[in-house]
Amino acid sequence: MAKQASRPTAPTRETSGSIVLDISELPAQAVHQQLYVAGGFEPAADGRTFPTVNPATGEPIADIALAGPEDVDRAVAAARGAFDRWAGLDPRERGRLLRRIAETMIDNLELLAQVECLDLGKPITDCRAGVRDSAAWFEYFADVTPHLRSSTIPHADAQLAYVLRRPRGVVAVIPAWNFPLPLYGIKIAAALGTGNAVVLKPAEQTPLSALLLATLCAEAGLPPGVLNVLTGPGAETGRLLVRHPGVDMITFTGSTEVGREIAAAAGERLTKVTLELGGKSPNIVFADADLESAAATGLFSFTVNQGQLCSAGTRLLVERPVHDELLALLTAKAEALRVGDPRDEASHLGAIVSDRQLSRVEGYVESGRQSGATVVTGGRRAEVPGLPGGYFYTPTIFTDVDPAARIANEEIFGPVLAVLPFDDEEEAVRLANAVDYGLAAGVWTRDLDRVHRVSSAVEAGIVWVNTMHQLSPAVPYTGWKQSGLGVEGGTEQALEFTRPKSVWVGSSAAAPRFV
């Protein structure tokens, strides 16, 4: 028997014309535990749940509904039922709703950030930045998608050809756990802005902000069924969703291994798929670089978000004459970082997302030691006063690294850096391109000619020169090699969520015929 859905409710107050959720009783007021389908919250059809855990304490936060086959069917049907009306809406009206969502997110910034901090273990200052980043993507696609124009193509007299861009339909959005809110902005805003309906399956490690976002979208005026949220493990709920015949497109961020599985499942039905996958990004420092900046930004690159990001600069390639100097600078800065309570604004690093991920990081560090590499600093769990059960790890730097070692080739997703020397530009490029991934790269030099040569030669979808991790909704971002398929950012991403339709119009007199 189908269960009756409850409308999203939360204590609210009006401020400057915007609806703001009351955060005085956080986290209880912010924690939604049920599935969000057709504009309301409801339990799983079979009543199953799974726990979400606070990484800073190792303790459960809440039991969350686990979506099974009946729930997936219901969510896809809700999206399908809402699609035609949403797709037929004036694009400018869709844009206004996206902007309203962005405004509502900013009005509720502290609530969203606190929930994300609780569920992910990321420092609160970074969580606040993540809310702003997510809202920026909604704002960008609010501006861009209403102006995606059809095109006309010149042809012979009395004939006209034009190309329409049409939404794909029901989009399954499956983001990773490392940046939940920013990834929701990147994927959901583009999908909704182009007229698609969405079924969001957040990572099982971080479901809370997705459920809260659904409430905020409803408060902003998003029609029921346009956004649905199914929580549950990827191996069960996610697999059901990507194989569902009612899904027209899948957009996924996560590991390359899971991405391959999703691509294979999509291939069985020739479903459109975009994949933003793993990375092992090289950060190349030449002898003429500003070493102070290279050290400071290089440290940020492999420790931000506890090293849990696909574009992390986890391979530091250093020209031999400055290797020791840069390593000393980097080590001193790493040892000055504070690993601490994510709620403390003085913390640079918070907790690793789960006990399983922490064990994975420890396993890679041990494999580095076994391969003969030297731990310069870190290489152990971090002790945080008052949080003995938390999943904390120290920033870790390896030298004497064999280029063939696992720590130099495989994505770790933790604050672990492999430092490798090189003797010339050719060797630097060879080392940079020696892995299976091609997501991002950094280049540090004052030589403009070298900037152009190396940026062209490095196999990566984005190259940062004398900086790292600069991103904008307006700039396309794509993975090469085993780092993905498709584009995120810019009008290029918006087009991924549409399909072209060519229309020919001619006179009957000019139509081809046999007789």
C-alpha positions in Angstrom: 0.0 0.0 0.0 1.3 3.4 -0.9 2.1 5.7 2.1 0.7 9.2 2.1 3.5 11.8 1.7 3.8 14.6 4.2 4.4 18.1 2.9 7.8 19.5 3.8 7.5 21.5 7.1 9.9 23.5 9.2 9.7 26.4 11.6 10.0 29.5 9.5 10.1 33.2 9.8 9.8 36.0 7.2 12.9 38.2 6.8 13.1 40.8 4.0 10.6 38.8 2.0 12.6 35.6 2.1 11.7 32.4 4.0 14.4 31.5 6.6 14.4 28.3 8.6 14.8 28.7 12.3 18.2 27.2 13.4 17.8 27.7 17.1 17.3 24.0 17.7 19.9 22.6 15.3 20.4 19.8 14.5 16.9 18.4 15.2 15.1 21.0 13.2 17.3 20.5 10.2 17.4 16.7 10.0 14.9 15.2 7.6 15.0 11.4 7.6 12.5 10.4 4.9 12.5 10.3 1.1 11.3 13.3 -0.8 9.0 12.4 -3.6 6.4 14.4 -5.5 6.7 17.4 -3.1 6.5 15.6 0.2 8.4 13.5 2.7 7.5 9.8 3.1 9.2 6.7 4.5 10.6 3.9 2.4 7.9 1.6 1.1 9.4 -1.4 3.0 10.2 0.7 6.1 14.0 0.1 5.9 16.5 2.7 7.1 20.3 3.2 7.4 22.3 5.3 9.8 24.2 8.4 8.9 27.2 9.1 11.1 29.0 12.2 12.4 32.6 11.8 11.3 33.9 14.0 14.0 32.5 11.7 16.8 31.9 8.4 15.1 28.4 8.5 16.5 25.1 8.1 14.6 23.1 11.2 13.8 19.9 9.7 12.5 18.4 6.7 10.7 17.5 7.7 7.1 15.0 6.0 4.8 16.5 3.5 2.5 14.9 3.6 -1.0 14.0 0.3 -2.6 12.5 -0.7 -5.9 9.0 0.7 -5.2 10.4 4.0 -4.0 12.6 4.4 -7.1 9.6 3.6 -9.3 7.5 6.2 -7.5 10.2 8.9 -7.7 10.8 8.4 -11.4 7.1 8.4 -12.0 6.8 11.7 -10.1 9.6 13.3 -12.1 8.0 12.0 -15.3 4.6 13.4 -14.3 6.1 16.8 -13.6 8.3 17.0 -16.7 6.0 18.1 -19.4 4.7 21.1 -17.5 8.2 22.1 -16.2 9.7 21.7 -19.7 6.9 23.8 -21.2 7.4 26.6 -18.8 8.8 29.9 -20.1 12.6 29.5 -19.7 12.7 32.9 -18.0 10.3 31.7 -15.4 12.5 28.7 -14.7 15.4 31.1 -14.4 13.5 33.2 -11.9 12.8 30.0 -9.8 16.5 29.0 -9.9 17.4 32.5 -8.7 14.8 32.2 -5.9 16.4 28.9 -4.9 19.8 30.6 -4.8 18.5 33.4 -2.6 16.8 31.0 -0.3 20.0 29.1 0.1 21.9 32.2 1.0 19.2 33.3 3.4 19.6 29.8 5.1 23.4 29.7 4.7 24.2 29.0 8.4 21.6 26.2 8.6 22.9 24.5 5.5 26.5 24.9 6.6 25.8 23.4 10.0 24.0 20.4 8.6 26.8 19.8 6.1 29.4 20.1 8.8 27.6 17.6 11.0 27.2 15.0 8.2 30.5 15.5 6.4 33.0 16.5 9.1 34.3 19.4 7.0 35.4 22.6 8.8 32.5 24.9 9.2 34.2 27.8 7.3 34.5 25.5 4.3 30.9 24.4 4.6 29.8 28.1 4.5 31.9 28.6 1.4 30.2 25.5 -0.1 26.8 27.0 0.3 27.9 30.1 -1.5 29.4 28.1 -4.3 26.3 26.0 -4.7 24.1 29.1 -4.8 26.4 30.6 -7.4 25.7 27.7 -9.8 22.0 28.2 -9.4 22.5 31.9 -10.2 24.6 31.2 -13.2 22.2 28.8 -14.8 19.3 31.1 -13.9 21.0 33.6 -16.2 22.3 31.3 -18.9 19.7 28.7 -19.6 16.9 31.1 -20.7 19.2 32.3 -23.5 20.1 28.9 -25.0 18.8 29.7 -28.5 17.7 27.6 -31.4 19.7 28.1 -34.5 18.8 28.5 -38.2 21.0 27.1 -41.0 21.2 28.8 -44.4 20.0 26.6 -47.2 18.5 26.9 -50.7 15.7 29.2 -51.5 12.3 28.2 -50.3 13.8 25.9 -47.7 14.6 26.5 -44.1 16.5 24.3 -41.6 16.6 25.1 -37.9 17.8 23.3 -34.8 15.9 23.1 -31.5 17.4 22.2 -28.1 15.0 20.1 -26.0 15.4 18.8 -22.5 16.2 15.1 -22.1 13.5 14.3 -19.6 14.1 12.6 -16.2 17.7 13.1 -15.1 19.3 10.9 -12.3 21.7 13.0 -10.4 24.2 11.0 -8.4 26.9 13.1 -6.8 29.9 12.2 -4.6 30.0 12.7 -0.8 33.0 15.0 -0.7 31.3 18.3 -1.8 27.5 17.6 -1.5 26.1 21.1 -1.7 28.4 22.4 -4.4 27.8 19.3 -6.5 24.0 19.7 -6.1 24.4 23.2 -7.5 26.6 22.1 -10.4 24.3 19.3 -11.5 20.7 20.2 -10.4 20.8 23.8 -11.5 21.9 22.8 -15.0 19.3 20.1 -15.3 16.4 22.2 -14.0 17.4 25.3 -15.9 17.2 23.4 -19.2 13.8 22.0 -18.4 14.5 18.5 -17.0 13.0 16.9 -13.9 15.4 15.4 -11.4 15.8 12.4 -9.2 18.7 13.1 -6.8 20.4 10.2 -5.1 22.9 11.7 -2.6 25.8 9.7 -1.3 24.8 7.5 1.6 27.5 9.1 3.7 26.0 12.6 3.4 22.2 12.5 2.8 21.2 15.3 5.2 21.9 18.5 3.1 20.1 17.0 0.1 16.9 16.5 2.1 17.2 20.0 3.5 17.8 21.4 0.1 14.6 19.8 -1.1 12.7 21.7 1.6 14.3 25.0 0.6 13.5 24.4 -3.1 9.9 23.8 -2.2 9.8 26.9 -0.1 11.3 28.8 -3.1 8.4 27.6 -5.2 9.7 24.7 -7.2 6.7 22.6 -8.3 6.2 19.1 -6.8 7.9 16.3 -8.7 10.5 18.5 -10.4 13.0 17.5 -7.7 12.9 14.2 -5.9 15.4 12.9 -3.4 16.1 9.2 -2.8 18.5 8.2 0.0 20.2 4.9 0.2 23.4 3.0 -0.6 24.8 3.4 -4.1 25.1 -0.4 -4.4 21.3 -0.7 -4.0 19.4 2.5 -4.5 21.9 3.9 -7.0 22.0 0.8 -9.0 18.2 0.6 -9.2 18.1 4.2 -10.4 20.7 4.0 -13.1 19.0 0.9 -14.5 15.5 2.3 -14.4 13.9 2.4 -17.9 12.2 5.8 -17.0 15.5 7.6 -16.6 16.6 9.5 -19.7 20.0 10.8 -18.5 22.5 10.1 -15.7 25.0 12.5 -14.3 27.5 11.1 -11.8 30.5 12.3 -9.8 32.5 9.7 -8.0 35.2 7.1 -8.4 36.3 5.8 -11.7 35.5 2.3 -10.7 31.8 3.1 -10.0 31.7 5.4 -13.1 32.6 2.5 -15.3 29.8 0.5 -13.8 27.3 3.3 -14.4 28.5 3.8 -18.0 28.1 0.1 -18.6 24.6 0.1 -17.2 23.7 3.2 -19.3 25.2 1.6 -22.3 22.7 -1.3 -22.1 19.8 1.2 -22.8 22.0 3.8 -24.7 21.1 6.3 -21.9 23.0 9.6 -22.0 25.6 9.8 -19.2 28.1 12.4 -17.9 30.8 11.3 -15.5 33.2 13.4 -13.4 35.5 10.8 -12.0 38.8 10.3 -10.1 42.1 12.1 -10.4 45.8 12.0 -9.4 46.7 15.5 -10.4 50.3 16.6 -10.9 51.4 19.9 -9.5 54.6 20.8 -11.4 57.0 23.3 -9.9 60.0 24.5 -12.0 63.1 26.1 -10.5 62.1 29.6 -11.5 58.8 29.5 -9.7 57.8 31.6 -6.7 58.5 28.8 -4.2 56.7 30.5 -1.3 53.4 30.6 -3.3 54.0 27.1 -4.7 54.4 25.7 -1.2 51.4 27.5 0.3 49.1 26.6 -2.6 50.5 23.2 -3.0 49.7 22.5 0.7 46.2 23.8 0.2 45.8 21.6 -2.9 46.4 18.3 -1.2 44.9 19.1 2.3 41.7 21.1 1.5 38.6 19.1 2.4 41.0 16.7 4.1 42.4 15.8 0.7 39.0 14.4 -0.3 38.7 15.9 -3.8 39.3 14.5 -7.2 41.4 17.5 -8.4 43.7 17.4 -5.4 47.4 18.1 -6.4 48.6 14.8 -4.8 51.6 14.4 -7.0 54.1 17.3 -6.4 56.7 17.2 -9.2 59.7 19.4 -8.3 62.6 20.4 -10.5 65.7 19.0 -8.7 67.6 22.2 -7.9 64.8 23.5 -5.7 63.5 20.1 -4.4 64.9 20.4 -0.9 64.0 24.0 -0.4 60.4 23.5 -1.5 60.1 20.4 0.6 61.3 22.2 3.7 58.8 25.1 3.1 56.0 22.7 2.5 56.8 20.5 5.5 56.9 23.5 7.9 53.5 24.7 6.6 52.0 21.2 6.9 53.1 20.9 10.5 51.5 24.2 11.3 48.0 23.2 10.1 45.4 22.5 12.7 43.4 19.3 12.5 40.5 19.8 14.8 36.8 19.9 15.6 35.0 20.8 12.3 32.8 23.2 14.3 35.8 25.3 15.4 36.5 28.1 12.9 40.2 27.8 13.8 40.4 24.3 12.3 42.1 23.9 8.9 41.3 20.2 8.5 38.3 18.4 9.9 37.4 14.7 9.8 37.7 12.1 7.1 34.1 11.2 6.0 33.9 7.7 7.4 35.8 5.0 9.3 36.0 3.0 6.0 37.6 5.9 4.2 40.0 6.5 7.1 41.1 2.9 6.9 41.6 3.3 3.2 43.9 6.3 3.8 45.9 4.3 6.4 46.2 1.4 4.0 47.7 3.6 1.3 50.1 5.2 3.7 51.3 1.8 4.8 51.7 0.7 1.2 53.9 3.8 0.7 56.1 2.8 3.5 56.3 -0.7 2.2 57.3 0.6 -1.2 60.4 2.3 0.3 59.1 5.9 0.4 60.0 8.1 3.3 57.4 9.8 5.5 58.6 13.4 6.1 55.7 14.4 8.2 52.3 12.9 9.3 51.5 9.3 8.5 49.2 8.7 11.5 45.8 9.4 12.9 45.4 12.8 14.5 44.2 13.1 18.1 41.6 15.8 18.6 40.8 16.7 22.2 37.2 15.9 23.2 36.6 13.8 20.0 38.3 10.4 20.6 36.0 8.6 18.2 36.5 11.0 15.3 38.0 10.0 12.0 41.0 12.5 11.9 44.3 12.1 10.0 47.4 14.2 9.8 48.7 15.8 6.6 51.2 13.3 5.2 54.2 14.0 2.9 56.2 11.2 1.2 59.6 11.6 -0.5 61.8 9.0 -2.1 58.7 7.9 -4.0 59.0 5.2 -6.7 57.0 6.6 -9.7 55.5 3.1 -10.0 54.3 3.0 -6.4 50.6 3.0 -5.6 50.8 6.3 -3.7 52.1 7.9 -6.9 49.4 6.4 -9.2 46.2 5.7 -7.4 43.6 8.1 -6.0 43.8 8.0 -2.2 41.2 10.6 -1.2 43.0 11.8 1.9 45.7 14.4 2.9 48.6 12.4 1.4 51.2 13.9 -0.9 53.9 12.1 -3.0 56.9 14.3 -3.9 58.9 13.4 -7.0 61.9 15.2 -8.5 62.5 15.8 -12.2 65.5 17.0 -14.1 64.0 18.8 -17.2 60.7 19.8 -18.8 60.4 16.6 -20.9 60.7 14.4 -17.7 58.2 16.6 -15.9 55.6 16.1 -18.7 56.3 12.4 -18.9 55.8 12.0 -15.1 52.7 14.2 -15.2 51.1 12.0 -17.9 52.2 8.7 -16.5 48.9 7.9 -14.7 45.5 6.8 -15.9 43.8 10.0 -14.8 43.6 13.4 -16.6 41.4 15.7 -14.5 43.6 18.6 -13.5 47.2 19.9 -13.3 49.2 22.7 -11.9 52.2 24.4 -13.4 54.5 26.8 -11.6 56.9 28.9 -13.6 57.7 32.5 -14.6 58.6 31.4 -18.2 55.6 32.2 -20.4 56.9 30.1 -23.3 57.1 27.1 -20.9 53.6 27.9 -19.6 52.2 27.4 -23.1 54.3 24.3 -23.9 53.6 22.4 -20.7 49.9 23.4 -20.5 49.5 22.0 -24.0 51.4 18.8 -23.4 49.9 17.9 -20.0 46.9 15.5 -20.4 44.3 17.1 -18.2 41.0 18.8 -18.7 42.0 21.9 -16.7 45.4 23.4 -16.1 46.2 26.0 -13.5 49.2 28.2 -13.9 50.8 29.7 -10.8 47.6 28.9 -8.9 45.3 26.0 -8.1 41.6 25.2 -7.7 40.2 28.2 -9.5 36.7 27.3 -10.7 33.8 29.3 -12.1 30.3 28.2 -13.3 31.1 30.0 -16.5 34.3 28.0 -17.3 34.0 24.4 -18.7 35.6 21.7 -16.7 36.1 18.2 -18.1 38.0 15.0 -17.4 40.4 13.4 -19.8 41.4 9.7 -19.9 39.9 7.8 -16.9 38.7 11.0 -15.3 35.4 11.3 -17.0 33.0 12.0 -19.9 31.2 15.2 -20.6 31.5 18.7 -19.4 30.6 20.7 -16.3 30.4 24.5 -16.3 29.6 27.0 -19.0 27.0 26.8 -21.7 28.7 23.5 -22.7 27.3 21.9 -19.6 23.8 23.2 -20.2 23.9 21.7 -23.7 24.7 18.3 -22.2 21.3 18.3 -20.6 19.5 18.9 -23.9 19.3 17.1 -27.2 19.1 18.7 -30.6 16.2 18.3 -33.0 16.7 19.4 -36.6 13.6 20.7 -38.4 13.4 21.2 -42.2 10.7 23.4 -43.7 10.3 23.6 -47.5 7.7 24.2 -50.2 5.8 21.1 -51.5 6.9 22.0 -55.0 10.6 21.6 -54.0 10.0 18.3 -52.1 11.9 15.3 -53.6 9.8 12.7 -55.5 10.1 9.9 -58.0 7.1 10.9 -60.1 
